[in-house]
């Protein structure tokens, strides 16, 4: 196994997020093969010089992303890494989430939990096709339907879009669509890949969605690109499917 990637104590990136990146790199590179047990929490604490709470938080994030699975009394094991062409492709012109949220004329509200420049996680760098540790923009939002928490989402944007999003005051106040703001800036949606799987939420996400940590949520990971093929947005969303059911429209008119 490759030497541990040191935790940067001077970085503004939280320690748990740095550990997520280091472990994610090992998992996706096959250094920890599918089905193999990850090092114990104690071993990870010693290897990276982190507290048990920080290590546990990182493992919970990996579990929420579907990269690992926890087996009671046995430990945490590497799951099958999501492939770029795995899963369903759910695509509509206004975007899956906008369609699901606006369906049936329900009252939708958005709360921006945090936003700002950040080092993009490893999976976002891969999906955006930028070098690892690239700085971009992170936008974390909570959507409610009729006052009930329904979706927790994180959008990751590449460095060229940092000034665009930073200047989008209405988006950052939860009053406007990020997709529309990006389209207006010259990044219209040309296509997207969206994978869907059931996962256990992290404590932070469970608290935001007002659900128990053992309640499964739908985890949607999306990568969007322009008509010219330029990748410009990656998002992770955790959905309460009891509030927002998954709906797929199939249009066979343009198929081969």
C-alpha positions as CSV (number, residue, x, y, z in Angstrom):
1,X,0.0,0.0,0.0
2,X,1.2,3.5,-0.8
3,X,2.6,5.7,2.0
4,X,0.0,7.8,3.8
5,X,-0.7,11.1,2.2
6,X,0.1,13.6,5.0
7,X,-2.7,15.7,6.5
8,X,-2.0,19.4,5.7
9,X,-2.3,21.1,9.1
10,X,-2.2,24.5,7.5
11,X,-5.0,23.9,5.0
12,X,-8.5,25.3,5.4
13,X,-9.9,22.0,4.2
14,X,-11.2,20.1,7.2
15,X,-9.1,17.1,8.3
16,X,-11.9,14.6,7.8
17,X,-12.3,15.8,4.2
18,X,-8.6,15.4,3.6
19,X,-8.8,11.9,5.0
20,X,-11.8,11.2,2.7
21,X,-9.6,12.2,-0.3
22,X,-6.7,10.0,0.8
23,X,-8.8,6.9,1.4
24,X,-10.9,7.5,-1.8
25,X,-7.7,7.6,-3.8
26,X,-6.7,4.2,-2.4
27,X,-10.1,2.7,-3.0
28,X,-10.5,4.0,-6.6
29,X,-6.9,3.0,-7.5
30,X,-7.5,-0.5,-6.3
31,X,-5.0,-0.3,-3.4
32,X,-7.8,-1.5,-1.2
33,X,-9.6,-4.0,-3.5
34,X,-13.4,-4.5,-3.5
35,X,-14.4,-6.6,-0.5
36,X,-11.2,-6.0,1.5
37,X,-11.4,-4.6,5.0
38,X,-10.1,-1.0,5.5
39,X,-7.7,-0.3,8.3
40,X,-9.4,-0.1,11.7
41,X,-10.3,3.3,13.1
42,X,-7.4,3.0,15.6
43,X,-4.9,2.2,12.8
44,X,-6.1,5.2,10.7
45,X,-5.8,7.4,13.8
46,X,-2.2,6.4,14.2
47,X,-1.4,6.5,10.4
48,X,-2.7,10.0,9.9
49,X,-2.4,11.5,13.3
50,X,-6.1,12.2,13.7
51,X,-8.7,11.8,16.4
52,X,-11.1,8.9,16.4
53,X,-14.1,11.2,15.8
54,X,-12.4,12.7,12.7
55,X,-11.7,9.2,11.3
56,X,-15.2,8.1,12.0
57,X,-16.6,11.1,10.2
58,X,-14.5,10.4,7.2
59,X,-15.6,6.8,7.0
60,X,-19.2,7.9,7.3
61,X,-18.7,10.2,4.3
62,X,-17.2,7.3,2.3
63,X,-20.2,5.1,3.3
64,X,-22.6,7.8,2.2
65,X,-20.9,8.0,-1.2
66,X,-21.2,4.2,-1.7
67,X,-17.5,3.6,-1.7
68,X,-17.4,1.5,1.5
69,X,-19.9,-0.6,3.4
70,X,-20.0,-1.2,7.2
71,X,-20.6,-4.7,8.5
72,X,-21.6,-4.9,12.2
73,X,-18.9,-6.4,14.4
74,X,-16.6,-6.9,11.4
75,X,-15.5,-3.5,10.2
76,X,-15.6,-1.3,7.1
77,X,-15.1,-2.9,3.7
78,X,-14.4,-1.5,0.2
79,X,-17.4,-1.5,-2.0
80,X,-17.5,-1.7,-5.8
81,X,-16.4,1.8,-7.0
82,X,-19.0,3.5,-9.1
83,X,-17.9,3.4,-12.8
84,X,-18.4,6.3,-15.1
85,X,-20.9,4.4,-17.2
86,X,-22.8,2.7,-14.3
87,X,-26.3,3.5,-13.2
88,X,-29.2,5.2,-14.9
89,X,-29.0,8.3,-17.0
90,X,-31.7,10.6,-15.9
91,X,-31.9,13.6,-18.1
92,X,-34.4,16.4,-18.8
93,X,-33.7,19.9,-20.1
94,X,-34.4,21.6,-16.7
95,X,-32.5,19.0,-14.7
96,X,-33.6,16.1,-12.6
97,X,-33.8,17.9,-9.3
98,X,-35.6,21.0,-10.6
99,X,-38.2,18.7,-12.3
100,X,-38.7,16.6,-9.1
101,X,-38.9,19.7,-6.9
102,X,-41.3,21.6,-9.0
103,X,-43.6,18.7,-9.8
104,X,-47.2,18.9,-8.5
105,X,-46.8,22.7,-7.7
106,X,-45.4,22.1,-4.2
107,X,-43.9,24.9,-2.3
108,X,-40.1,24.8,-2.5
109,X,-37.6,26.7,-0.4
110,X,-33.8,26.7,-0.5
111,X,-31.5,27.4,2.4
112,X,-27.8,27.9,1.6
113,X,-25.9,26.2,4.4
114,X,-22.4,27.3,3.3
115,X,-20.5,28.3,0.2
116,X,-17.1,29.5,-1.0
117,X,-13.8,28.5,-2.6
118,X,-12.6,25.0,-1.6
119,X,-10.3,22.3,-2.6
120,X,-12.4,19.9,-4.7
121,X,-12.7,16.3,-3.4
122,X,-10.9,13.6,-5.5
123,X,-14.0,12.3,-7.1
124,X,-15.1,15.8,-8.2
125,X,-11.6,16.4,-9.7
126,X,-11.8,13.2,-11.7
127,X,-15.4,13.9,-12.9
128,X,-14.5,17.5,-13.9
129,X,-11.3,16.2,-15.5
130,X,-9.0,18.6,-13.6
131,X,-5.9,17.7,-11.6
132,X,-6.3,16.4,-8.0
133,X,-6.3,19.1,-5.3
134,X,-7.6,21.7,-7.7
135,X,-9.4,24.6,-6.1
136,X,-13.0,25.3,-7.1
137,X,-16.3,26.4,-5.6
138,X,-18.4,24.5,-3.1
139,X,-22.1,25.2,-2.6
140,X,-24.1,23.4,0.1
141,X,-27.9,23.7,0.1
142,X,-30.9,22.3,1.9
143,X,-34.2,22.1,0.0
144,X,-37.6,21.9,1.7
145,X,-40.9,21.0,0.2
146,X,-43.9,22.5,2.0
147,X,-41.6,23.2,5.0
148,X,-40.3,19.6,5.2
149,X,-36.5,19.0,4.6
150,X,-36.3,17.0,1.5
151,X,-32.9,17.3,-0.2
152,X,-29.3,18.0,0.9
153,X,-27.0,18.9,-1.9
154,X,-23.4,19.8,-2.6
155,X,-22.3,21.4,-5.9
156,X,-18.7,21.4,-6.9
157,X,-17.6,23.8,-9.7
158,X,-14.2,24.1,-11.5
159,X,-11.9,27.0,-11.0
160,X,-13.0,29.0,-14.0
161,X,-16.5,29.2,-12.5
162,X,-15.5,30.5,-9.1
163,X,-15.9,34.2,-10.0
164,X,-19.2,33.4,-11.8
165,X,-20.8,31.7,-8.7
166,X,-19.3,34.1,-6.2
167,X,-21.0,37.0,-8.1
168,X,-24.4,35.2,-8.3
169,X,-25.9,36.8,-5.2
170,X,-29.4,35.4,-5.7
171,X,-28.1,31.9,-6.1
172,X,-26.0,32.2,-2.9
173,X,-29.1,33.5,-1.1
174,X,-31.2,30.6,-2.2
175,X,-33.4,32.7,-4.5
176,X,-32.3,31.6,-7.9
177,X,-31.3,28.5,-9.9
178,X,-27.6,27.6,-10.2
179,X,-28.2,25.8,-13.5
180,X,-29.8,29.0,-14.9
181,X,-27.0,31.2,-13.7
182,X,-24.4,28.8,-15.3
183,X,-26.3,28.7,-18.5
184,X,-26.5,32.5,-18.6
185,X,-22.7,32.6,-18.1
186,X,-22.1,30.4,-21.2
187,X,-22.4,26.9,-19.6
188,X,-25.7,25.5,-20.9
189,X,-26.5,21.9,-20.1
190,X,-25.6,19.6,-23.0
191,X,-25.7,16.3,-21.1
192,X,-25.2,14.7,-17.7
193,X,-24.5,11.3,-16.1
194,X,-26.5,10.6,-12.9
195,X,-26.1,7.6,-10.7
196,X,-28.6,6.7,-8.0
197,X,-28.1,4.4,-5.0
198,X,-29.5,4.0,-1.5
199,X,-27.1,4.9,1.3
200,X,-27.1,5.7,5.0
201,X,-26.7,9.5,5.6
202,X,-23.9,11.0,7.6
203,X,-24.8,12.6,10.9
204,X,-24.6,16.0,9.4
205,X,-27.0,15.1,6.5
206,X,-29.3,13.2,8.8
207,X,-29.6,16.2,11.1
208,X,-30.3,18.5,8.2
209,X,-32.9,16.2,6.7
210,X,-34.5,15.6,10.1
211,X,-34.2,11.8,9.8
212,X,-32.6,9.0,11.8
213,X,-29.1,8.0,10.8
214,X,-30.3,4.5,10.0
215,X,-32.9,5.8,7.5
216,X,-31.7,5.1,3.9
217,X,-31.6,8.0,1.5
218,X,-31.3,8.2,-2.2
219,X,-27.8,9.4,-3.1
220,X,-27.6,11.0,-6.5
221,X,-24.3,11.9,-8.0
222,X,-24.3,13.9,-11.2
223,X,-21.7,15.3,-13.7
224,X,-22.9,17.8,-16.2
225,X,-21.2,19.0,-19.4
226,X,-21.9,21.6,-22.1
227,X,-22.9,20.8,-25.7
228,X,-19.2,21.1,-26.5
229,X,-18.4,18.5,-23.9
230,X,-16.8,20.8,-21.3
231,X,-17.5,19.5,-17.8
232,X,-18.7,22.3,-15.5
233,X,-20.7,20.9,-12.5
234,X,-20.6,17.9,-10.2
235,X,-23.2,17.5,-7.4
236,X,-23.9,15.1,-4.6
237,X,-27.5,15.0,-3.4
238,X,-29.1,13.0,-0.7
239,X,-32.9,12.8,-1.1
240,X,-35.7,11.8,1.2
241,X,-37.6,9.5,-1.2
242,X,-40.6,9.6,1.1
243,X,-40.9,13.3,0.2
244,X,-39.4,13.3,-3.4
245,X,-40.2,10.1,-5.3
246,X,-37.8,9.0,-8.0
247,X,-39.5,9.5,-11.4
248,X,-38.0,8.6,-14.8
249,X,-39.4,9.7,-18.1
250,X,-38.5,7.6,-21.1
251,X,-38.5,9.2,-24.6
252,X,-37.9,6.7,-27.4
253,X,-38.4,9.2,-30.2
254,X,-34.7,10.0,-30.5
255,X,-33.2,6.6,-29.7
256,X,-31.4,4.3,-32.1
